[in-house]
């Protein structure tokens, strides 16, 4: 079986269980349900609130370099610390936090394969104890919005070019225009249903197995290759606000080794509301 392009970014549960006490590791839990951490978490894990910790409180953007440095320093994370992300929903928000850390160039970031659900299913230790770590002096780089992040105007130019690919990772109902939100989730203010013209619909969770672990290289290559999402193309992923699409960005970049993948975090809440932007839909009520 072929190996992932970057196997070093994947941590298995048995490995983590053996390294919980390692000095230079910080385990970060990032969930959609922010109350889960307080109920129980992996020993030594620190909570990362995807909304309040990673986002600017006023404008729709991420925190700046100074606040990122302050956040990591306060959690005992140094520039050479190995950070291991995990969470609920097949690591949906864990890969989102991973992506934000990569915007600031943190070197050693990894994902716990199978996330929170697999750790619990295996009967491994959980705790309510909240750890504290000595503060560090983290030196953050300027946030780089060029290599792995896409903006609206870039996406508009992207869909007019050849040799590019666009992946809509939302549900088929959102993609078709039947829904303007995820099934079983509230409407979040999007005015129009549908998708960005030319996008392929590959729901994000198709990249994982039933236990939440990532599918094999062969399975992933078939999943994306069959819809023209190949390594030779400039690829942009999107969803609703960039959270589900960060999972697909991670799979394409680190598991399949695609060299040019960006996440459009404005996603459908921006595109579906914007004046003058084209949409497509296949749903016929």
N, C-alpha and C positions, 0 to 999 in steps of 0.2 A: 504494500500500500504506500502510495506517495506521501511524503512528509510535508507538513505545512511549510510555507516559504520562510516563516519566522517562528519556529517552534519555541523560541526562548520567551515569547510573550504570553505563552499559555502555561498556567500552573494547575496541576492536578490536585485533587483534594487530599490524596495521601501524602503528597509532597508537602503541602501546606501544614498538615497535621504534625509533621515531623519538624517543622521550622517555625512554629509559633513563637518561640522564645528568641529567635535570631535578633541580634541587636540592630541590624541595619535594614530591617523589614518593617514597613507600616502597612497594615491591612485596612483598606478603606471600603466601607459599605455605603453604597448609593442606591436607594430604592425609589420606585414610584410612590409607594406607601411609606411616607417618612416616619410613621409610628412603629414600623416593624423593628427598627434598631433598638428602641427602648424596651420592647417585649423580650427580645433575646438576640444575641449576635455572636459571632465567632470571637473567642477570647482574644483580647488585645486589639480588636477592630475599632476604628474611629468612624464616626458618622460624617458623611459628606452630603449635605442638603443641596440637591441639584439646583433648587431655585434660589435660596437665600445665600448659599456659599459661593456659587459660581456665576451668578448673574448680577449685572448692574442694577441697583434698586430703582433707578429712574428711567433710563433709556433702554430700549431693547438691544442689549449687547451683553458681552461678558465682562467680568471684572478686569481692571487694568493691571499693569505689571506690579505696581506698589501693593495693591490689595491681594494679588495672588501671592506675592512674597510674604505678606503678613499672614495670610491664611495658612500657608505651609509651615512657616516658622512657628505659629501657635500650636500646630499639631505635631511638632517634633519631627518634621520632615526636612532633611537636608538635600542639597543638590545631588549627593551620591546615594540617597536612600532608594531602596527598591520598594515601589508602591504596588500593591496588589489589590485590584478592584474586584468587588463582587456585589451582587444585589439580587433583587427579585425579578420576576418576569424575564427569565432567560438572559439575565445580565443586561437588559435593555438600558437601564440608566447607568450601569457600571461602564459600559462602552462610551456613553455620553460624557461621563466624568473623565474617562481616559482620553477622549478626543480633546476636551478642554485643556487637560494637562499638556497634551502634545502641541497645542497652540502656543504654549509658553516654552516648549522645547524640553520638558522634563525627560531625561534620558531613559531611566529604567522603570518602565511602567508595564504591568502585566495584568492579565484577566484570569480569574479563577474559573476553570472550565466547569460548567454546570451550575455555577453560582450558589446562591443561598439554598435553593431547593435541593440540589444534589447533596450539599453538606448535611442538611437536616435528614434527608432520606437515608443517608448512610449511618445515622445515629451518632454523629460526631458531637463533640462538646459544644455547648452554647452557654452563654452567661448574660446576666443583666449588669454586670460590673462595667463601669465606664472607665477606661484607662486614662492616665495622664502621662505625658512624656515631657522631658525637658525641652524648653524652647530652643530653636536653632536660629541661625541667621541665614535664611534662604536668599539666594541671589537670583532673581528671576530675569530671564531675557525679555526683551520687548515681545509682545504678542505678535505672532506671525500669522496674518490673515491671508497670505498668498498661496501657500502650498497645499493646505488641506481644507480650506474654507472657500465657499463660493457665495457670491452676492447676486441679487436679482438681475442686474444688467449683464453680468457675466453669463448667467443662465440664458438670458434672451439671446445673446450672441452665440452661445453654445449650440442652441437648437437650430441655428441657421447655418451651421458649419457641417462639413462632412467629417468622417472618421471620429465621431464623438458618440457618446452613449449617455443616456439619462435613465436612472432607475427610480421609479416610484415604488416605495416599499410599503405603502399603505394597503389596507384591505381592498379586495376587488370591488366592494360596494363604494368605497371612497373614490377609487380610481375611475369607475364608470360614471360617477356623478349621481348615483342613487342615494348616497349619503354624503353629508358634509362633515361627518365626524366618525370616529371609530365606533363599531358596534358596542353597545352597553356603556358608552361614554357620553357626557353632555355635549351639546353644540357649543362651540367656542367662538362663535362670531363670524365664521366664514360666510361670505355672501353667495358665492358660487360653488357649485359642485363640479367635479371633473378632474382633469389632469393636465399637466404641461404637454403640449403637442410633441409627439415623437418619443415619449417616455415608454419604457417597458415596465410592466407591473410584476414585480417579484416581491411579495410580502416578506418582510424582514425575518419572521420566525421560521420560514422555510429553510433557513440555514442551520437550524439546530435539530437535534434528535429529541425524542420524547422525554429524556431525562435532562434536557437543557444543555447538554454538551454539543459542541460544534460537529457538524457532519464532516465526513472525510473529504480530502482534496478531490477525489474523483467525483463524488456526489456534488460538491460545490461547483466544480468546473462544468458539469452537466447542467446544473441549475441555472447558472448565469450564461454560459456559452450558448445554450439553446435559444436564448433570446438576444444574442448578439452583443452581450456584455463581455468583451474579451480584453485581454491584457494590452493589446496594441492600441487601444482607444483611450481618449481623454474622457473620464467617467465622472459624472456628478450624481450624487444620491440625494433624495429628498423625501420628506414625509409630511408632517403637520407642523412641527416646530424644530425639527432636526434631531429629535431624540431617537426614534426608531431607525432613521437613516444613518445615525452614527454607528449602529450595530452592523449594518451592511457595509459602511465605509471600513470598519475594522476587519470584517471578513475578507473583503476584496484586497485591502492593503496588506494585511499581516498574514492571512492564511493562504491566499492565492498569490500574493506577491505583485499585484498590479502596482505600477509605479506612478500613476497619475490619476488619483481619485480624490475628489473634493466633496465635502458635505455642505449642502445648501440649507443652512439652519433657518433661514427665513421661511422656506418651505411653503406649504399650502396656505397657512394663515396669512402670509404676505401675498403670495401669487394670486390666490383666490379672491383677494380683496382689492388688488391694485387696479388702478385705472390704466387702460390701454394695453394690458397684457393679454395675449391669446390663451384660450383654454380649449380643451377637447373633451368630449364626453361620448359615451356609448350607450348610456341608459336612456331608454325610451319609455316614459311613464304611460 
